[in-house]
Amino acid sequence: MGLTAEQLRISLDAVAAREPAFAAALDRAGYPDPRLRERGYRTLLRTIVGQQVSVAAAASVWRKLEDLLGADIPPEALLASDFEALRACGLSRQKQGYARSLCELVTRGEIDLHDLPADDEEAVAQLVRIKGIGRWSAEIYLLFAEGRPDIWPAGDLAVQAGLARILSLPERPSEKAARELAESWRPHRGAVAILTWHCYNNPAL
């Protein structure tokens, strides 16, 4: 699971002690709620299902998959399903390809989602082997499902926008600039990312 409320508070207090702008943001917007997901295959499958569709549409597809394959949506069952059955659930040809890539890597034991490498970059490298899972999706998984404390999804537009608000920057920083800005916040960058999402559209700021 992801970072707990206590872990977020400890990390953000540590950063705020060094960065007055973060202390001010916490004072005005409060601490963010935890973002918790279960570790494992189902969370990554939900990520694939939810790509480029509304939350409601993704939920509808997920319910149909559960009805077809069972509540756990076992990877073996998905692999055994034919194209038309999965399309009837709402999975496009492209997403079926992504889902099958995930299921094949899991069932063959090529990726163990309960024993990813301890090194964050090595874990990202394993996850992006799955078709449809890019760096951003891998980072979000490691932050929300594994609670890795120093994950920094600098390419996320909301992270960039939140940074601009918190630090009173004249414009949203680029991914490169966001990475450079965050170097001094190690090893607490995961909590900072969650704070930026909390702040980027917050009327208190």
C-alpha positions in Angstrom: 0.0 0.0 0.0 1.0 3.6 -0.4 2.3 6.1 2.1 0.2 6.4 5.3 -1.1 9.7 6.7 1.7 9.5 9.4 4.4 8.9 6.8 3.1 11.8 4.7 3.1 14.1 7.7 6.7 13.1 8.8 8.1 13.5 5.3 6.3 16.8 4.6 7.3 18.2 8.0 10.9 17.4 7.2 10.8 19.2 3.8 8.8 22.1 5.3 11.5 22.6 7.9 14.0 23.3 5.1 11.6 25.0 2.6 9.4 27.9 3.9 7.2 27.7 0.8 6.1 24.1 1.8 5.5 25.2 5.4 3.2 27.9 4.1 1.4 25.5 1.7 0.7 23.1 4.5 -0.5 25.9 6.7 -3.0 27.0 4.1 -4.0 23.8 2.4 -3.5 21.3 5.1 -1.9 17.8 4.8 -3.0 15.7 1.8 -4.9 12.5 2.2 -3.0 9.2 1.6 -3.4 7.7 -1.9 -3.5 4.0 -1.3 -3.8 1.1 -3.9 -3.3 -2.6 -3.5 -0.1 -4.1 -4.6 -0.2 -6.5 -7.5 -1.6 -7.3 -10.9 -5.1 -6.0 -10.5 -3.9 -2.4 -9.8 -1.9 -2.4 -13.0 -4.8 -3.9 -15.0 -7.0 -1.1 -13.6 -4.5 1.4 -14.8 -4.6 0.0 -18.3 -8.5 -0.1 -18.3 -8.6 3.5 -17.1 -6.3 4.9 -19.7 -7.9 7.7 -21.8 -11.4 7.1 -20.6 -13.6 8.7 -17.9 -13.7 7.3 -14.4 -17.3 6.1 -15.0 -16.4 4.4 -18.2 -13.4 2.6 -16.6 -15.7 1.4 -13.7 -18.2 0.1 -16.2 -15.5 -1.9 -18.1 -14.1 -3.2 -14.8 -17.6 -4.5 -13.6 -18.1 -6.3 -16.9 -14.6 -7.9 -16.6 -15.5 -9.1 -13.1 -18.8 -10.5 -14.4 -17.0 -12.3 -17.2 -13.9 -13.5 -15.4 -14.7 -13.4 -11.6 -14.0 -10.8 -9.0 -10.2 -11.4 -9.0 -10.0 -11.3 -12.8 -7.3 -13.9 -12.8 -4.6 -13.3 -15.5 -5.0 -16.9 -16.7 -8.7 -16.3 -17.3 -8.1 -13.1 -19.2 -5.6 -14.8 -21.4 -8.1 -17.6 -22.1 -10.8 -15.2 -23.2 -11.3 -14.4 -26.9 -11.2 -11.0 -28.5 -15.0 -10.6 -28.9 -15.7 -11.5 -25.2 -13.2 -8.8 -24.1 -14.4 -6.3 -26.6 -18.0 -6.8 -25.3 -16.6 -5.7 -21.9 -15.3 -2.5 -23.5 -11.7 -3.4 -24.0 -10.4 -2.0 -27.4 -7.9 -4.0 -29.5 -5.1 -1.9 -28.1 -6.0 -2.3 -24.5 -6.5 -6.0 -25.0 -2.9 -6.1 -26.2 -1.8 -4.2 -23.1 -3.8 -6.4 -20.8 -2.4 -9.6 -22.4 1.1 -8.3 -22.1 0.6 -7.8 -18.4 -1.0 -11.2 -17.9 1.7 -13.0 -19.9 4.5 -11.5 -18.0 2.8 -12.3 -14.7 1.8 -15.8 -15.5 5.2 -16.7 -16.9 6.9 -15.3 -13.7 8.9 -12.7 -15.7 7.6 -10.0 -13.4 6.9 -10.6 -9.7 4.7 -7.7 -8.6 5.2 -8.7 -4.9 9.0 -8.7 -5.2 10.1 -5.9 -7.5 13.7 -4.7 -7.3 14.4 -2.5 -4.2 16.1 0.1 -6.5 13.4 2.4 -7.8 14.9 2.8 -11.3 15.3 -1.0 -11.6 11.6 -1.4 -10.5 10.5 1.2 -13.1 12.5 -0.6 -15.8 10.7 -3.9 -15.0 7.3 -2.3 -15.0 7.7 -0.5 -18.4 8.3 -3.9 -20.0 4.5 -4.2 -19.8 2.9 -2.8 -23.0 0.9 0.3 -22.1 2.8 1.0 -18.9 5.1 3.9 -19.4 7.3 5.7 -16.9 4.5 7.8 -15.4 2.2 4.7 -14.8 5.1 2.8 -13.3 6.0 5.7 -10.9 2.4 6.1 -9.8 2.2 2.4 -9.1 5.3 2.4 -7.0 4.1 5.4 -5.1 0.4 4.4 -4.5 0.7 0.6 -4.3 4.2 0.2 -2.8 4.5 3.4 -0.8 8.0 4.0 -2.0 9.0 7.3 -0.3 11.2 8.9 -2.9 9.3 8.4 -6.2 9.1 11.6 -8.1 6.8 11.6 -11.2 8.3 14.9 -12.6 6.5 14.4 -15.9 3.1 14.7 -14.4 1.5 18.0 -15.4 -0.4 18.3 -12.1 2.9 17.8 -10.2 4.4 20.6 -12.2 1.4 22.9 -11.8 1.3 22.2 -8.0 5.0 23.1 -7.8 4.4 26.3 -9.6 1.6 27.2 -7.1 3.6 26.2 -4.0 6.8 27.9 -5.0 5.1 30.9 -6.7 6.9 30.2 -9.9 6.1 32.4 -13.0 5.1 29.3 -15.0 4.8 25.6 -14.8 8.3 24.0 -14.7 9.3 21.5 -17.3 9.9 17.9 -16.4 13.7 18.5 -16.4 13.3 21.6 -14.2 10.9 19.7 -11.8 13.5 17.0 -11.4 16.2 19.5 -10.6 14.1 21.4 -8.2 13.3 18.2 -6.3 16.8 17.0 -5.7 17.1 18.7 -2.3 13.9 17.1 -1.2 15.3 13.5 -1.2 14.3 11.1 0.3 10.8 12.6 0.7 9.9 13.3 -2.9 6.9 10.9 -2.9 5.2 12.9 -0.2 6.0 16.1 -2.0 4.4 14.7 -5.2 1.2 13.9 -3.2 1.2 17.4 -1.8 1.5 18.9 -5.2 -1.7 17.1 -6.4 -3.4 18.3 -3.2 -2.4 21.9 -4.0 -2.4 22.4 -7.7 -6.1 23.3 -7.9 -6.7 24.1 -4.3 -8.6 27.4 -3.7 -6.7 27.9 -0.4 -3.5 28.7 -2.3 
